[in-house]
Structure formats: structure tokens, C-alpha cells
């Protein structure tokens, strides 16, 4: 059976994967959003050994590293080998409004989820507004 070849789809495939095959750390796509009092960062890392995933915080720098090892098949003659291997790396600068000591992470079905809580000092709070007469009453009552 003959295979059809579409040069445009092949070109799209090749150019779309250029970033994956360059030397150095591989690209790691992420989604980042705020959900109430926390930020959620989801990173796509399909096929990564969970033991190779490393998430650390150094000051205000969040670093995510992971490693995918090359597939090896004894005696195999590879026809296509497009799945990139090597190191994946992303770094994010955290603002002072996060509780970096409470960051947590899970890895499930090829997705790394990093939960970044908002610090207490960065959470919105309600300020009670009083009148001068009320302030005097409050001082009298609290004495």
C-alpha cells in the first residue's frame, strides 16, 4: 500500500518541532492561572519518569526540571524517532506575594501541577472605616 505525502503537512510538522530538537533544554509548555488564594501551574511532561521531575524554589526563582531518556530497543532499526529526549527546564520569577514555603506539586498522567499559595500579606482584606466620633467611643470602650 502506497503512502501519500503532503509536503505542506510535513513542513508544518518539521517546523513545529524545531524547538524540540535543538541542543540544550527542551521546551515545556505550561498553563498558569489564579484560582482564589492560589496560583496553579500545569506543565505538560508526557512520558517523563516521575522520579526525574525536580521542582525547587531558590529565593524568588521557581525552577522545574525533568529528564526523558532516549528509547532503546536492542537490534531495532528506527524508521522514525520524533519523541524528544533530554532535559526539560523552565524557570519562573515569583513575586513577593506568594507563600513559597507552602508550594506543592503533583505529577499525574503526564501533567505536572504546581500549587503556589498566595501569601497572607498579599490577600485582599477588608478595612473597617470609622468616623471620628466612633473612634473616640472605641478608645473609651477598650480602656
Secondary structure, 3 states (H helix, E strand, C coil): CCCCCCHHHHHHHHHHCHHHHCCCCECCCEEEEEECCEEEEEEECCCCCHHHCEEEEECCEEEEEEEECCCCCCCCCCCCCCCCCEEEEEEEECCCCECHHHCEEEEECCEEEEEEEECHHHCCCCCCCCCHHHHHHHHHHHC
